[in-house]
Amino acid sequence: MKSERIILYLLAASQFTHIMDFIIIMPLGEVLMEELFIGSQEFSFLVASYTLTAGVTGLISAFFVDSFDRKKYFLFAYVGFALGSFLCGLTDTYMGLITARIITGAFGGVISSTVIAIVSDTIAAKRRAWGLGIVMTAFSMASAFGLPIGLYFAFNFGWNWPFLALGVVSILNAVAVYLTLPPVRDHLDNPEPGFDTFEFIRNIPKNQNQWMALTYTMLLMFGHFAVIPFITPYLVENVGFERDQITFVYLVGGIATIITNPRVGRWADRSGRSKVFNIMASLSIIPILLLTNLPEVPVWMALLVTGLLFVLIGGRMVPSTAIVASVIKPRNRGSFMSLNSSVQNMTAGVASIVAGVLVTIPKGGHHVFGFWKVGILGALFTLIAIWMMSKITKFSAISDTAKETKPLE
């Protein structure tokens, strides 16, 4: 049990570094536009370059990821990501940074899916949601602690420093994973007769569980990524936050989910993932609608709403990830989770674009209009996801290595 925890913490650290690498660039927008002499359009492409590349590589990875030991594949991607982070910190031109972001996204896009596959293959089914809950606290840690620390170094020593620090931490963590994680190759040592990755992917549209799981992921991601991009401008322009108070949103929400995510995972393992997802997803509609219609209120009151949003959105993702991982056999899990990761990245980009159409911020104005529209959209997509989840039939989990039973046919 102790070694399991150490492995989970190291995998969570890898998630932390690549999540930090992605989110740190957004609050650095003003600094980057000033120092690189670029406009808002160039900056938006700078942000999108990571997500779009990650989506493409996740799709490509799906065709061959299950042909490798998951440990080796993870370390290859993670070291590539670390080198990309170093390049981000070493460049001082816009084109150089764009190139570095593309390289970082190319490797970072497959890290999450590989981590989920490793956890699913090595943690017994009865504890899987707990394990995923620990790994998924990485986003909370990045929001609560990583982002404020990273911004402090960026604003005081230069925007390059957070990327250089992430590169160093990633290399050290890669060494720790190499020394701690055993080979994860049961899917190779016990292959299914006649297995073919291309045939598996081609047949996903014919498998109701699998295509519904991917669609379910799209609905969930759309449900909250339509809201997330405009939280900061709405709180500043409409609710009355000072810019430096935005850090409290991530600090409060991050600390709250560090506490709640593992507990939601244990709850899901005990009471059933579908049941817990239904409860958390249904409750998440409340802060979505509250936040997107929030008038000018005291900061503490707004932080209650945003904190609740973090807890419930994070809470619904823990059992939902376990549900998606459970619809696939171990031999196909890496491929399927790569597809799932690709779907997540692409959907996040589309949701942001749609939100940009629905929400307007007049030039020179000090008010955000139409945020309530994305709130309605987020609530609607959440309700559809709840309905679709009820249609997904979960397979039992799998191998002797993971201390599980063979999946049902």
N, C-alpha and C positions, 0 to 999 in steps of 0.2 A: 504493500500500500504506500510506503514511504517513497519507493522508487517511482511509482506511478505519479505521485504528487510532484516530484522533482522534474520528471519529464513534462508534465502538464505545465508547470511554471516556466520551463524553458521554451516550450512551444508558445505559451502566452507572451513571453518576451519577444519572440520573433514576430508575433502579431502586432505587438506594441510598436516595434520599430517601423514596420512598413505602414501601419496606420498613421503613425506620427509623420512619416515622410509625406504622406498624401495630404493630411489636414493642415500641416504647418504652413503650406504655401498660400493658403487662402487668406489668413489674416496678415500675411506679408505683402499683400497686393499693393498697397500704397507705397511701401518702401521699394519694391521691385520696379514699379512703374516710374518712380523718380530716378532710381540709380541706373536702370537699364534703358531709360528714355523710350518707354513704350506706352501705348494707350490701353484703354480698357479692353478693346477687342483683342489685342495681342495677348493681354494677360489672361483673358478667358480661354484662349487657345492653349496657353501655357498650362492652365489647370486641366483642360480637357485632354491634353496630350497623354497624361498618365492613365486616365480612366479608359480612353478609347484603345490605347495600346494594350492595357491589361485585359480588356474584353476580347481583343483579337487573339492574343497569346493564350488566353484561357480556352478559347474555342479550338485553336490548333493543338494545344496540349492534350485535349480530350482524346485525340486519336492515338497517342502513344504512351501516355503517362502510366498506364497499367502494365506496361512492358518492363518496368524498372522497379527495383527495390525502392519503396517509398522514402526511406531514409536518405538514400543517395540522391534521389530526384529532388527532395526538399533542400538538401545541402547545396546542390548545384544551383537551384533557383535563388536560394538565400544569399549565397556568396556573390552571385551576379547582381542581386539587388543591392548588396553592400557596396560593391564597386560603383554602381550607378549613383548611390548617395554621395560617395566620395567625389564623383565627377560633378554633381550638382554644387558641391561646396567649393570646388576648385575653379569653376568657370566664372567669367566676369562679363560675358556677353549674352544677349538674348538668344541667338541661334545656338550658342554653346549650351545654354540652360535648357532650351527646347530639346536638343539632342540628348542631354543627360536625363531629362524627364522621360523621354521615350524609352531609353535603355532601362531606367529604373522600373517603369511600368511594365515593360516586357517580362522582366523577371518577377516583379512584385505581384503581377496578376495571377500567378499560379501558387503563391505561397499559402493563401488562406484555404484554398480547396485541398491542397496537399496536407495541411495541418489537420483539417477536418477528417480527411480520409485516414490519417495516422491515428487520430483519437478513436475513430469509429472501429478501426481494425484492432486496436490494442487494449481498449477499455471494454470490459464486459457490458453487455446490453443493459443490465439492470442498473449500471452506474454511468451510462453513456451521457445522459443529459447533465449529470453532475460534472463530468469531465469537460463537456462542451461549455458549461457555465463558467468554469475556471478559465478556459482559454478565451472565452468571449469577454472576460473582464478587461482584456487588453484595450478595447476601445474606451472603456471607462477610465483606465489608468492614463491613457493618452490624453483624454479630455481634461481630467482633473489635475494631473501633475505634469505630464509631458508638455502640453501646450503652453502653460504659463512659464515653465522653465525655458523652453525653447524660444519663446518670444522675448524673454529677458535677455538671453544671450544675443538674439538677433538685433534687438534695438540698441544694445550697449556695445557690442563687439563686431557687428556686421551680420548681414543676412546669411552669409555662407556658413557660419558656425554651427547652427543646428544640424545641417546636412553632414558636416564633417564629424560631428559627435555621433550621429546616427550610424555613420559608416563604421566608426570604431566599435561602438556597442554591438553592432550586428556581427562583425567579425569575431569578437569575443564570445558572443552567444552561439555562433556557428561552431566554434571549437568545443564549447560545453555540450552542445547537442551531439556532436560527433563522438565525444567521450562517454556520453550517458545513454543515448537512445540505442537500443539493439536494432539489428536489421528488421525491417518490416516487409517481409516477402512471402507471407503465407499464401497470398494470391498467386504467387509464382510457383511455390513448391507444391501447391495442390490445385493445379489448373483444371478448368472444366474441359472435357473432351469437345473438340471442334470449336473452341472459342475463337472469335474473330472480332477485334475491336471495331473495325469499319462496319461489320454487319450489325454489331450491337447498336452503334450510333444511328445507322440507317433505320433500324427497327424501333427506335424510341417513339416516333409518332404512332406506331401500332400498339405500343404498350401504354394502356390507359394510366396506370400508376405513375409511370415515368414522365409522360408529357404533362400530366396534371400537376405533378410535383414542380416541374419547371415553371408552369404557368402560375402556380401558387406562389412561387418565389417572386415572380415578376409583379404580381399583385401587391404583395407585402412591401417590396422595395419601392414600388411606385407610390404606395400609400404614405410612406414617410419621407421619401426624397423629394416629393412635390412640395413639402412643407419646409424642410430643413434649410435650403439655400437662402430663404428670406427671413429667417428668424432674427438674425442680427440687425439688418436694416429696419425691420418692423419694431423691434424693441427700442432702438435708438430714436427713430423718427416718430413713432406713434405712441409708445408707452412711456418714454421719458428717460431712458437709460443714458448715462454718459458712456462714451466709448470704452473707457477703462473698466467700467462695471460689467461689460460683457464677459470678462474672464470668470466672474462669479457664476454665470450660467453653466459653464463647463465644469467649474470646480464643484458646485453643488450637485449637478447631475451626475458627474463622474464618480464622486464619492458615494452617492446614493446607490448607483448601479454596481459598484464594487461590492457593496454589502448585499444587494438583493439578487444579482444574477446567479451566484452559486446556490443560493437558497431556493430560487425558482427552479433551478436544475434538479435539486434534491426533491422538491415538491413534485415536479413532473415525473421523476423516476418512481415515486411512491404512488401518486394518485392517477397517473396516466397523462401522457403528453398532449393528447388531443383535448382533454378536459382543461388542463392548465392553459393551453394556448387559447382556447375559446374564452376563458375568463380574462386573461391578460389583454387579448386583442380587443374584446368588447369594451373593457374599461379604458383602453388607450384612446378610444374615440372621444372620450370626455376632454382630456387635455388638448387634443388636436383642435377641437372646436373652440375650446376656451381660449387657447393661445392665439388662434387666427382671428379672433374677434375681441381681443383684449383691449380695453380702453386704457387711458393713462392712469396707472395705479402705483402705489409704493413699490419700491424695488423688491422688498421681501415678499410681497404678494405675487409678483411676477415670477420670482424664483421658485415659489411653491408650485406654480403651474408648470414651469419648464422642468423642474426637478421631477414632477410626476410624469411628465412626458418622457423623459429619459428612462425612468424606472419601468414604465409600462411598455414602451417600444422595445427597450432592451430585453424586458421580460418575455415579450411575445416571440422574440427572435431565438431565445434559448430552446424552448420545446419545438419550435418550427424547424430549426436546423436539425434536431434529432429526428424529427418526422421525415424530413426530406432524405436524410442519410439512410433511413430504415427501409426505403422503398427499393433499394438496390443491393445486389449481391456483392460480396467483397471483391470478386475478380473484376468487377466493372466500376467499383466505387470511385477510384481515382478519375477515370474518364468522366463519369457522371458529375462528380463534384466540380471538375474543371468546367464542364458545360454550365453547371449551376452558377459558378463564380462569374463566368462570362456573361450570363444572363443578368446577374446582379449589376455588374459594371455598366452594361449597355442600358439597362432599365434606369439606373441612377442618372445617366446622361440625358435620356429622353425625358424623364420626369422633371429635371432641371429646366430643360428647354420649354416644356409645357407650362411650368410655373412662371417662366419668364414672359410667356405670352399673356397669362392671366393676371399677373401682378404688374402694376405700373408705378414707376417712380419718376415724376416729372423733373426735367432738368432744372436745377436751381430750386426745386421744391424741397419741402421738409415733411413729406407725408408719403406713406406707402398706401396705394389703393389696390383693392381687389384681393388682399390676402385671405379674406374669408372664402373666396372661391376655391383656393387650393385646400382649405380646411374641409370644405364639403367634398372635394374630390378625394382627399386622403381618407375621410370617413367612409365614403362609398366603396373605395377599393379595399378597405379593411373588411367591410361586411361581405364583399364578394369572396375575399380570401378565406373568411370563416366558413362560408358555404362550401367552397371548393375543397378545403381541408377535410370536411366530413365525407367527401367522396373518395379520398385516398385510402387504399387498403395497405396497412403497414405489414411488411415482412418481418418475421422473427430474425434476429441477428444470428451469427454465422459460424465462426471457426473455433477450433479448439484453442488456437493461439489467443484469441480474444475471450476465451472461456464462454463460448456461446454455442447455440445449437445451429444446425444447418438451416438456411432460409427455406421458407416454404416455396413450393413451385406454383 
